[in-house]
Amino acid sequence: MSAVRHIVSFQLKDDVTPEQRQELLTQACAMQTMDGLKDVIKSIAGGEDIGIPHPAGPNATVALMVDFASKEDYELYANHPSHMKVIADCIKPAMVPGTRTAIQMFIPEVNKLQ
């Protein structure tokens, strides 16, 4: 069975404060300790763009990378009420609509860059 890595990124609205950005990342990373998710999230990391422009267009403001032991664990996470609450309460109010990009990919081992 292959592990799964979920990477998601998006832009935040201009009026989002640094404190709100930090709270978003804190709440997102705290999912690893939540009942129903702590057993499926093997690793989670998030961060803000460091501001290096790219000629192809604007970068995302924040990104999260989450590792799971299996596709089934990712699917449980994707629809879990705690995950949906973080999206509804922290991410959607701060996110520029239409800027979310994500990928789920198989990786040979959790918590290891390949």
A tleap script that builds the chain and sets N, CA, C and O, in Angstrom:
source leaprc.protein.ff14SB
mol = sequence {
  NMET SER ALA VAL ARG HIE ILE VAL SER PHE
  GLN LEU LYS ASP ASP VAL THR PRO GLU GLN
  ARG GLN GLU LEU LEU THR GLN ALA CYS ALA
  MET GLN THR MET ASP GLY LEU LYS ASP VAL
  ILE LYS SER ILE ALA GLY GLY GLU ASP ILE
  GLY ILE PRO HIE PRO ALA GLY PRO ASN ALA
  THR VAL ALA LEU MET VAL ASP PHE ALA SER
  LYS GLU ASP TYR GLU LEU TYR ALA ASN HIE
  PRO SER HIE MET LYS VAL ILE ALA ASP CYS
  ILE LYS PRO ALA MET VAL PRO GLY THR ARG
  THR ALA ILE GLN MET PHE ILE PRO GLU VAL
  ASN LYS LEU CGLN
}
set mol.1.N position { 0.848 -1.173 0.000 }
set mol.1.CA position { 0.000 0.000 0.000 }
set mol.1.C position { 0.894 1.237 0.000 }
set mol.1.O position { 1.868 1.301 0.750 }
set mol.2.N position { 0.567 2.212 -0.836 }
set mol.2.CA position { 1.325 3.456 -0.903 }
set mol.2.C position { 0.712 4.516 -0.005 }
set mol.2.O position { -0.504 4.583 0.171 }
set mol.3.N position { 1.570 5.329 0.549 }
set mol.3.CA position { 1.123 6.479 1.329 }
set mol.3.C position { 0.623 7.555 0.366 }
set mol.3.O position { 0.888 7.502 -0.835 }
set mol.4.N position { -0.101 8.526 0.911 }
set mol.4.CA position { -0.666 9.611 0.103 }
set mol.4.C position { -0.228 10.945 0.706 }
set mol.4.O position { -0.260 11.143 1.921 }
set mol.5.N position { 0.180 11.847 -0.178 }
set mol.5.CA position { 0.494 13.220 0.226 }
set mol.5.C position { -0.534 14.148 -0.412 }
set mol.5.O position { -0.787 14.080 -1.615 }
set mol.6.N position { -1.118 15.009 0.404 }
set mol.6.CA position { -2.083 16.026 -0.032 }
set mol.6.C position { -1.394 17.383 0.115 }
set mol.6.O position { -0.941 17.740 1.203 }
set mol.7.N position { -1.319 18.125 -0.968 }
set mol.7.CA position { -0.755 19.470 -0.932 }
set mol.7.C position { -1.828 20.423 -1.415 }
set mol.7.O position { -2.403 20.228 -2.486 }
set mol.8.N position { -2.100 21.454 -0.629 }
set mol.8.CA position { -3.116 22.441 -0.986 }
set mol.8.C position { -2.519 23.829 -0.782 }
set mol.8.O position { -1.767 24.065 0.163 }
set mol.9.N position { -2.867 24.741 -1.685 }
set mol.9.CA position { -2.409 26.124 -1.541 }
set mol.9.C position { -3.499 27.059 -2.032 }
set mol.9.O position { -4.363 26.674 -2.819 }
set mol.10.N position { -3.443 28.288 -1.557 }
set mol.10.CA position { -4.434 29.288 -1.950 }
set mol.10.C position { -3.927 30.668 -1.576 }
set mol.10.O position { -3.002 30.819 -0.778 }
set mol.11.N position { -4.555 31.671 -2.172 }
set mol.11.CA position { -4.250 33.057 -1.840 }
set mol.11.C position { -5.218 33.537 -0.768 }
set mol.11.O position { -6.377 33.127 -0.724 }
set mol.12.N position { -4.721 34.406 0.087 }
set mol.12.CA position { -5.568 35.014 1.100 }
set mol.12.C position { -5.947 36.429 0.667 }
set mol.12.O position { -5.214 37.097 -0.063 }
set mol.13.N position { -7.104 36.859 1.136 }
set mol.13.CA position { -7.579 38.203 0.838 }
set mol.13.C position { -6.597 39.237 1.395 }
set mol.13.O position { -5.892 38.983 2.371 }
set mol.14.N position { -6.569 40.399 0.756 }
set mol.14.CA position { -5.637 41.458 1.151 }
set mol.14.C position { -5.859 41.949 2.580 }
set mol.14.O position { -4.917 42.394 3.236 }
set mol.15.N position { -7.094 41.872 3.063 }
set mol.15.CA position { -7.380 42.404 4.400 }
set mol.15.C position { -7.158 41.396 5.531 }
set mol.15.O position { -7.460 41.694 6.687 }
set mol.16.N position { -6.642 40.224 5.219 }
set mol.16.CA position { -6.335 39.235 6.252 }
set mol.16.C position { -5.072 39.689 6.993 }
set mol.16.O position { -4.034 39.939 6.380 }
set mol.17.N position { -5.180 39.791 8.304 }
set mol.17.CA position { -4.064 40.272 9.119 }
set mol.17.C position { -3.030 39.160 9.332 }
set mol.17.O position { -3.336 37.981 9.152 }
set mol.18.N position { -1.815 39.538 9.712 }
set mol.18.CA position { -0.814 38.514 10.044 }
set mol.18.C position { -1.292 37.575 11.161 }
set mol.18.O position { -0.994 36.381 11.143 }
set mol.19.N position { -2.026 38.118 12.118 }
set mol.19.CA position { -2.552 37.282 13.199 }
set mol.19.C position { -3.578 36.274 12.671 }
set mol.19.O position { -3.602 35.126 13.113 }
set mol.20.N position { -4.423 36.700 11.729 }
set mol.20.CA position { -5.400 35.786 11.132 }
set mol.20.C position { -4.697 34.712 10.304 }
set mol.20.O position { -5.118 33.555 10.308 }
set mol.21.N position { -3.643 35.080 9.603 }
set mol.21.CA position { -2.859 34.089 8.837 }
set mol.21.C position { -2.288 33.034 9.771 }
set mol.21.O position { -2.375 31.835 9.505 }
set mol.22.N position { -1.709 33.496 10.861 }
set mol.22.CA position { -1.115 32.561 11.813 }
set mol.22.C position { -2.175 31.657 12.433 }
set mol.22.O position { -1.938 30.463 12.612 }
set mol.23.N position { -3.328 32.206 12.759 }
set mol.23.CA position { -4.412 31.411 13.334 }
set mol.23.C position { -4.901 30.355 12.338 }
set mol.23.O position { -5.190 29.222 12.724 }
set mol.24.N position { -4.992 30.722 11.080 }
set mol.24.CA position { -5.386 29.763 10.044 }
set mol.24.C position { -4.407 28.595 10.021 }
set mol.24.O position { -4.819 27.435 10.042 }
set mol.25.N position { -3.122 28.896 9.979 }
set mol.25.CA position { -2.114 27.836 9.940 }
set mol.25.C position { -2.116 27.014 11.236 }
set mol.25.O position { -1.946 25.796 11.202 }
set mol.26.N position { -2.308 27.681 12.367 }
set mol.26.CA position { -2.358 26.978 13.656 }
set mol.26.C position { -3.533 26.006 13.690 }
set mol.26.O position { -3.371 24.847 14.073 }
set mol.27.N position { -4.709 26.472 13.292 }
set mol.27.CA position { -5.898 25.615 13.295 }
set mol.27.C position { -5.758 24.463 12.299 }
set mol.27.O position { -6.152 23.334 12.591 }
set mol.28.N position { -5.204 24.748 11.139 }
set mol.28.CA position { -5.022 23.688 10.141 }
set mol.28.C position { -4.058 22.621 10.671 }
set mol.28.O position { -4.342 21.428 10.568 }
set mol.29.N position { -2.944 23.033 11.226 }
set mol.29.CA position { -1.976 22.065 11.739 }
set mol.29.C position { -2.488 21.338 12.980 }
set mol.29.O position { -2.069 20.214 13.260 }
set mol.30.N position { -3.386 21.969 13.719 }
set mol.30.CA position { -3.965 21.331 14.908 }
set mol.30.C position { -4.869 20.156 14.551 }
set mol.30.O position { -5.223 19.368 15.429 }
set mol.31.N position { -5.247 20.021 13.285 }
set mol.31.CA position { -6.072 18.873 12.896 }
set mol.31.C position { -5.389 17.559 13.239 }
set mol.31.O position { -6.059 16.548 13.452 }
set mol.32.N position { -4.054 17.564 13.294 }
set mol.32.CA position { -3.310 16.344 13.601 }
set mol.32.C position { -3.576 15.855 15.025 }
set mol.32.O position { -3.271 14.707 15.351 }
set mol.33.N position { -4.143 16.714 15.875 }
set mol.33.CA position { -4.423 16.323 17.260 }
set mol.33.C position { -5.915 16.112 17.527 }
set mol.33.O position { -6.299 15.776 18.647 }
set mol.34.N position { -6.749 16.304 16.519 }
set mol.34.CA position { -8.206 16.224 16.707 }
set mol.34.C position { -8.710 14.791 16.662 }
set mol.34.O position { -8.225 13.971 15.882 }
set mol.35.N position { -9.685 14.504 17.506 }
set mol.35.CA position { -10.314 13.185 17.489 }
set mol.35.C position { -10.833 12.885 16.097 }
set mol.35.O position { -11.429 13.739 15.442 }
set mol.36.N position { -10.601 11.669 15.659 }
set mol.36.CA position { -11.052 11.247 14.342 }
set mol.36.C position { -10.070 11.575 13.235 }
set mol.36.O position { -10.156 11.006 12.147 }
set mol.37.N position { -9.134 12.484 13.492 }
set mol.37.CA position { -8.119 12.822 12.493 }
set mol.37.C position { -6.712 12.451 12.952 }
set mol.37.O position { -5.841 12.174 12.127 }
set mol.38.N position { -6.490 12.445 14.262 }
set mol.38.CA position { -5.140 12.187 14.765 }
set mol.38.C position { -4.627 10.797 14.391 }
set mol.38.O position { -3.417 10.571 14.354 }
set mol.39.N position { -5.538 9.873 14.118 }
set mol.39.CA position { -5.110 8.534 13.728 }
set mol.39.C position { -4.844 8.394 12.231 }
set mol.39.O position { -4.214 7.426 11.806 }
set mol.40.N position { -5.315 9.348 11.426 }
set mol.40.CA position { -5.113 9.239 9.974 }
set mol.40.C position { -4.077 10.220 9.445 }
set mol.40.O position { -3.426 9.937 8.439 }
set mol.41.N position { -3.909 11.367 10.099 }
set mol.41.CA position { -2.885 12.322 9.669 }
set mol.41.C position { -1.556 11.884 10.269 }
set mol.41.O position { -1.387 11.872 11.489 }
set mol.42.N position { -0.625 11.527 9.409 }
set mol.42.CA position { 0.692 11.076 9.868 }
set mol.42.C position { 1.676 12.227 9.985 }
set mol.42.O position { 2.610 12.172 10.785 }
set mol.43.N position { 1.470 13.265 9.192 }
set mol.43.CA position { 2.353 14.423 9.216 }
set mol.43.C position { 1.607 15.587 8.589 }
set mol.43.O position { 0.870 15.405 7.619 }
set mol.44.N position { 1.793 16.790 9.137 }
set mol.44.CA position { 1.186 17.978 8.547 }
set mol.44.C position { 2.155 19.144 8.731 }
set mol.44.O position { 2.760 19.304 9.791 }
set mol.45.N position { 2.290 19.945 7.695 }
set mol.45.CA position { 3.127 21.145 7.749 }
set mol.45.C position { 2.458 22.225 6.929 }
set mol.45.O position { 1.829 21.946 5.908 }
set mol.46.N position { 2.593 23.438 7.373 }
set mol.46.CA position { 2.022 24.565 6.642 }
set mol.46.C position { 2.931 25.765 6.749 }
set mol.46.O position { 3.753 25.863 7.660 }
set mol.47.N position { 2.773 26.689 5.796 }
set mol.47.CA position { 3.587 27.886 5.843 }
set mol.47.C position { 3.106 28.942 4.887 }
set mol.47.O position { 2.220 28.711 4.064 }
set mol.48.N position { 3.713 30.118 5.011 }
set mol.48.CA position { 3.384 31.256 4.168 }
set mol.48.C position { 4.431 31.429 3.070 }
set mol.48.O position { 5.593 31.059 3.234 }
set mol.49.N position { 3.997 31.993 1.959 }
set mol.49.CA position { 4.895 32.323 0.863 }
set mol.49.C position { 5.948 33.306 1.360 }
set mol.49.O position { 5.645 34.193 2.157 }
set mol.50.N position { 7.182 33.151 0.891 }
set mol.50.CA position { 8.260 34.031 1.339 }
set mol.50.C position { 8.445 35.248 0.433 }
set mol.50.O position { 9.345 36.059 0.654 }
set mol.51.N position { 7.598 35.373 -0.581 }
set mol.51.CA position { 7.561 36.611 -1.350 }
set mol.51.C position { 8.473 36.712 -2.557 }
set mol.51.O position { 8.739 37.816 -3.032 }
set mol.52.N position { 8.954 35.602 -3.059 }
set mol.52.CA position { 9.771 35.646 -4.266 }
set mol.52.C position { 8.834 35.588 -5.465 }
set mol.52.O position { 8.183 34.566 -5.680 }
set mol.53.N position { 8.748 36.668 -6.260 }
set mol.53.CA position { 7.811 36.672 -7.389 }
set mol.53.C position { 8.216 35.674 -8.477 }
set mol.53.O position { 9.385 35.319 -8.622 }
set mol.54.N position { 7.214 35.241 -9.228 }
set mol.54.CA position { 7.447 34.318 -10.333 }
set mol.54.C position { 6.832 34.904 -11.595 }
set mol.54.O position { 5.731 35.452 -11.542 }
set mol.55.N position { 7.521 34.800 -12.729 }
set mol.55.CA position { 6.993 35.407 -13.959 }
set mol.55.C position { 5.688 34.789 -14.454 }
set mol.55.O position { 4.993 35.398 -15.267 }
set mol.56.N position { 5.344 33.592 -13.980 }
set mol.56.CA position { 4.107 32.938 -14.430 }
set mol.56.C position { 2.868 33.495 -13.752 }
set mol.56.O position { 1.749 33.195 -14.168 }
set mol.57.N position { 3.050 34.309 -12.705 }
set mol.57.CA position { 1.901 34.866 -12.016 }
set mol.57.C position { 2.078 34.832 -10.523 }
set mol.57.O position { 3.124 34.422 -10.021 }
set mol.58.N position { 1.050 35.266 -9.806 }
set mol.58.CA position { 1.173 35.356 -8.344 }
set mol.58.C position { 1.272 33.984 -7.684 }
set mol.58.O position { 0.678 33.005 -8.135 }
set mol.59.N position { 2.035 33.949 -6.613 }
set mol.59.CA position { 2.138 32.744 -5.799 }
set mol.59.C position { 0.933 32.634 -4.878 }
set mol.59.O position { 0.214 33.606 -4.651 }
set mol.60.N position { 0.730 31.442 -4.358 }
set mol.60.CA position { -0.236 31.257 -3.280 }
set mol.60.C position { 0.297 31.978 -2.051 }
set mol.60.O position { 1.501 32.199 -1.927 }
set mol.61.N position { -0.592 32.340 -1.152 }
set mol.61.CA position { -0.193 32.986 0.094 }
set mol.61.C position { 0.228 31.954 1.128 }
set mol.61.O position { 1.211 32.149 1.843 }
set mol.62.N position { -0.515 30.857 1.206 }
set mol.62.CA position { -0.219 29.790 2.163 }
set mol.62.C position { -0.346 28.432 1.484 }
set mol.62.O position { -1.024 28.280 0.468 }
set mol.63.N position { 0.328 27.455 2.077 }
set mol.63.CA position { 0.248 26.081 1.586 }
set mol.63.C position { 0.296 25.130 2.776 }
set mol.63.O position { 0.881 25.428 3.817 }
set mol.64.N position { -0.335 23.983 2.589 }
set mol.64.CA position { -0.313 22.912 3.585 }
set mol.64.C position { 0.070 21.616 2.887 }
set mol.64.O position { -0.312 21.378 1.742 }
set mol.65.N position { 0.831 20.779 3.591 }
set mol.65.CA position { 1.196 19.460 3.086 }
set mol.65.C position { 0.834 18.457 4.174 }
set mol.65.O position { 1.288 18.574 5.313 }
set mol.66.N position { 0.013 17.469 3.818 }
set mol.66.CA position { -0.479 16.495 4.800 }
set mol.66.C position { -0.213 15.094 4.261 }
set mol.66.O position { -0.543 14.794 3.114 }
set mol.67.N position { 0.379 14.244 5.081 }
set mol.67.CA position { 0.666 12.863 4.696 }
set mol.67.C position { -0.271 11.898 5.409 }
set mol.67.O position { -0.632 12.079 6.572 }
set mol.68.N position { -0.648 10.869 4.661 }
set mol.68.CA position { -1.541 9.810 5.147 }
set mol.68.C position { -0.945 8.459 4.795 }
set mol.68.O position { -0.202 8.340 3.821 }
set mol.69.N position { -1.266 7.448 5.577 }
set mol.69.CA position { -0.756 6.107 5.315 }
set mol.69.C position { -1.402 5.469 4.091 }
set mol.69.O position { -0.821 4.570 3.483 }
set mol.70.N position { -2.613 5.929 3.720 }
set mol.70.CA position { -3.330 5.289 2.617 }
set mol.70.C position { -4.316 6.266 1.969 }
set mol.70.O position { -4.629 7.321 2.521 }
set mol.71.N position { -4.787 5.887 0.803 }
set mol.71.CA position { -5.822 6.653 0.110 }
set mol.71.C position { -7.098 6.698 0.953 }
set mol.71.O position { -7.781 7.721 1.001 }
set mol.72.N position { -7.411 5.598 1.607 }
set mol.72.CA position { -8.612 5.529 2.442 }
set mol.72.C position { -8.532 6.521 3.614 }
set mol.72.O position { -9.526 7.147 3.980 }
set mol.73.N position { -7.333 6.650 4.190 }
set mol.73.CA position { -7.160 7.621 5.271 }
set mol.73.C position { -7.357 9.044 4.760 }
set mol.73.O position { -7.972 9.868 5.437 }
set mol.74.N position { -6.837 9.337 3.566 }
set mol.74.CA position { -7.061 10.667 2.985 }
set mol.74.C position { -8.553 10.912 2.774 }
set mol.74.O position { -9.058 11.987 3.097 }
set mol.75.N position { -9.248 9.934 2.241 }
set mol.75.CA position { -10.683 10.092 1.974 }
set mol.75.C position { -11.468 10.320 3.264 }
set mol.75.O position { -12.421 11.100 3.280 }
set mol.76.N position { -11.074 9.647 4.344 }
set mol.76.CA position { -11.735 9.876 5.632 }
set mol.76.C position { -11.509 11.321 6.082 }
set mol.76.O position { -12.442 11.992 6.523 }
set mol.77.N position { -10.276 11.791 5.968 }
set mol.77.CA position { -9.918 13.163 6.326 }
set mol.77.C position { -10.679 14.181 5.482 }
set mol.77.O position { -11.201 15.164 6.008 }
set mol.78.N position { -10.739 13.947 4.177 }
set mol.78.CA position { -11.312 14.924 3.252 }
set mol.78.C position { -12.743 15.294 3.610 }
set mol.78.O position { -13.155 16.438 3.420 }
set mol.79.N position { -13.502 14.333 4.127 }
set mol.79.CA position { -14.909 14.581 4.448 }
set mol.79.C position { -15.197 14.632 5.949 }
set mol.79.O position { -16.356 14.700 6.356 }
set mol.80.N position { -14.157 14.598 6.761 }
set mol.80.CA position { -14.344 14.576 8.213 }
set mol.80.C position { -14.906 15.911 8.708 }
set mol.80.O position { -14.471 16.965 8.244 }
set mol.81.N position { -15.860 15.886 9.638 }
set mol.81.CA position { -16.457 17.130 10.142 }
set mol.81.C position { -15.445 18.126 10.724 }
set mol.81.O position { -15.624 19.334 10.569 }
set mol.82.N position { -14.409 17.653 11.377 }
set mol.82.CA position { -13.398 18.574 11.931 }
set mol.82.C position { -12.642 19.290 10.820 }
set mol.82.O position { -12.347 20.479 10.937 }
set mol.83.N position { -12.331 18.585 9.759 }
set mol.83.CA position { -11.675 19.184 8.592 }
set mol.83.C position { -12.613 20.198 7.939 }
set mol.83.O position { -12.197 21.302 7.587 }
set mol.84.N position { -13.868 19.819 7.782 }
set mol.84.CA position { -14.856 20.724 7.174 }
set mol.84.C position { -15.018 21.997 8.022 }
set mol.84.O position { -15.223 23.082 7.479 }
set mol.85.N position { -14.928 21.860 9.350 }
set mol.85.CA position { -15.057 23.018 10.248 }
set mol.85.C position { -13.869 23.968 10.077 }
set mol.85.O position { -14.060 25.184 10.045 }
set mol.86.N position { -12.660 23.441 9.968 }
set mol.86.CA position { -11.486 24.295 9.741 }
set mol.86.C position { -11.632 25.038 8.415 }
set mol.86.O position { -11.319 26.225 8.327 }
set mol.87.N position { -12.102 24.347 7.398 }
set mol.87.CA position { -12.315 25.000 6.101 }
set mol.87.C position { -13.358 26.113 6.230 }
set mol.87.O position { -13.132 27.237 5.783 }
set mol.88.N position { -14.499 25.792 6.845 }
set mol.88.CA position { -15.598 26.758 6.940 }
set mol.88.C position { -15.262 27.943 7.852 }
set mol.88.O position { -15.604 29.083 7.538 }
set mol.89.N position { -14.596 27.677 8.972 }
set mol.89.CA position { -14.356 28.726 9.965 }
set mol.89.C position { -13.082 29.527 9.725 }
set mol.89.O position { -13.037 30.719 10.029 }
set mol.90.N position { -12.055 28.894 9.187 }
set mol.90.CA position { -10.745 29.550 9.082 }
set mol.90.C position { -10.297 29.831 7.650 }
set mol.90.O position { -9.761 30.901 7.358 }
set mol.91.N position { -10.517 28.875 6.769 }
set mol.91.CA position { -9.948 29.002 5.425 }
set mol.91.C position { -10.857 29.793 4.490 }
set mol.91.O position { -10.430 30.799 3.924 }
set mol.92.N position { -12.091 29.357 4.322 }
set mol.92.CA position { -12.972 30.035 3.355 }
set mol.92.C position { -13.160 31.527 3.614 }
set mol.92.O position { -13.149 32.303 2.658 }
set mol.93.N position { -13.333 31.967 4.872 }
set mol.93.CA position { -13.506 33.406 5.086 }
set mol.93.C position { -12.277 34.230 4.689 }
set mol.93.O position { -12.400 35.411 4.364 }
set mol.94.N position { -11.096 33.609 4.715 }
set mol.94.CA position { -9.855 34.333 4.435 }
set mol.94.C position { -9.357 34.156 2.998 }
set mol.94.O position { -8.534 34.942 2.528 }
set mol.95.N position { -9.846 33.141 2.305 }
set mol.95.CA position { -9.335 32.764 0.988 }
set mol.95.C position { -9.965 33.585 -0.131 }
set mol.95.O position { -11.162 33.872 -0.116 }
set mol.96.N position { -9.138 33.954 -1.095 }
set mol.96.CA position { -9.650 34.564 -2.319 }
set mol.96.C position { -10.359 33.445 -3.097 }
set mol.96.O position { -9.733 32.439 -3.428 }
set mol.97.N position { -11.654 33.609 -3.391 }
set mol.97.CA position { -12.375 32.557 -4.113 }
set mol.97.C position { -11.690 32.200 -5.438 }
set mol.97.O position { -11.219 33.070 -6.171 }
set mol.98.N position { -11.651 30.907 -5.716 }
set mol.98.CA position { -11.097 30.431 -6.979 }
set mol.98.C position { -9.586 30.265 -7.006 }
set mol.98.O position { -9.029 29.916 -8.047 }
set mol.99.N position { -8.902 30.508 -5.873 }
set mol.99.CA position { -7.439 30.411 -5.882 }
set mol.99.C position { -6.909 29.093 -5.327 }
set mol.99.O position { -5.702 28.856 -5.354 }
set mol.100.N position { -7.783 28.245 -4.831 }
set mol.100.CA position { -7.329 26.978 -4.251 }
set mol.100.C position { -6.820 26.052 -5.348 }
set mol.100.O position { -7.472 25.865 -6.376 }
set mol.101.N position { -5.654 25.481 -5.113 }
set mol.101.CA position { -5.144 24.399 -5.948 }
set mol.101.C position { -4.712 23.277 -5.017 }
set mol.101.O position { -4.253 23.530 -3.903 }
set mol.102.N position { -4.856 22.050 -5.467 }
set mol.102.CA position { -4.476 20.916 -4.621 }
set mol.102.C position { -4.076 19.738 -5.491 }
set mol.102.O position { -4.429 19.650 -6.667 }
set mol.103.N position { -3.334 18.845 -4.878 }
set mol.103.CA position { -2.985 17.579 -5.508 }
set mol.103.C position { -2.902 16.522 -4.413 }
set mol.103.O position { -2.456 16.805 -3.301 }
set mol.104.N position { -3.323 15.329 -4.725 }
set mol.104.CA position { -3.132 14.163 -3.882 }
set mol.104.C position { -2.276 13.213 -4.711 }
set mol.104.O position { -2.614 12.901 -5.853 }
set mol.105.N position { -1.179 12.759 -4.140 }
set mol.105.CA position { -0.291 11.882 -4.906 }
set mol.105.C position { 0.225 10.763 -4.015 }
set mol.105.O position { 0.349 10.906 -2.799 }
set mol.106.N position { 0.521 9.650 -4.664 }
set mol.106.CA position { 1.121 8.542 -3.933 }
set mol.106.C position { 2.591 8.847 -3.674 }
set mol.106.O position { 3.293 9.395 -4.525 }
set mol.107.N position { 3.034 8.478 -2.481 }
set mol.107.CA position { 4.438 8.618 -2.103 }
set mol.107.C position { 4.889 7.303 -1.474 }
set mol.107.O position { 4.066 6.571 -0.925 }
set mol.108.N position { 6.176 6.994 -1.546 }
set mol.108.CA position { 6.608 5.702 -1.000 }
set mol.108.C position { 6.576 5.626 0.522 }
set mol.108.O position { 6.452 4.543 1.093 }
set mol.109.N position { 6.691 6.800 1.186 }
set mol.109.CA position { 6.806 6.779 2.644 }
set mol.109.C position { 6.317 8.112 3.195 }
set mol.109.O position { 6.617 9.163 2.627 }
set mol.110.N position { 5.563 8.080 4.302 }
set mol.110.CA position { 5.087 9.322 4.894 }
set mol.110.C position { 6.232 10.097 5.517 }
set mol.110.O position { 7.235 9.536 5.956 }
set mol.111.N position { 6.042 11.420 5.538 }
set mol.111.CA position { 6.977 12.332 6.209 }
set mol.111.C position { 8.386 12.269 5.647 }
set mol.111.O position { 9.355 12.488 6.374 }
set mol.112.N position { 8.512 11.972 4.356 }
set mol.112.CA position { 9.819 11.927 3.728 }
set mol.112.C position { 9.720 12.555 2.349 }
set mol.112.O position { 8.906 12.143 1.523 }
set mol.113.N position { 10.547 13.545 2.111 }
set mol.113.CA position { 10.559 14.170 0.788 }
set mol.113.C position { 11.268 13.261 -0.179 }
set mol.113.O position { 12.299 12.671 0.143 }
set mol.114.N position { 10.713 13.150 -1.369 }
set mol.114.CA position { 11.308 12.283 -2.397 }
set mol.114.C position { 11.782 13.110 -3.559 }
set mol.114.O position { 12.313 12.567 -4.528 }
savepdb mol mol.pdb
quit
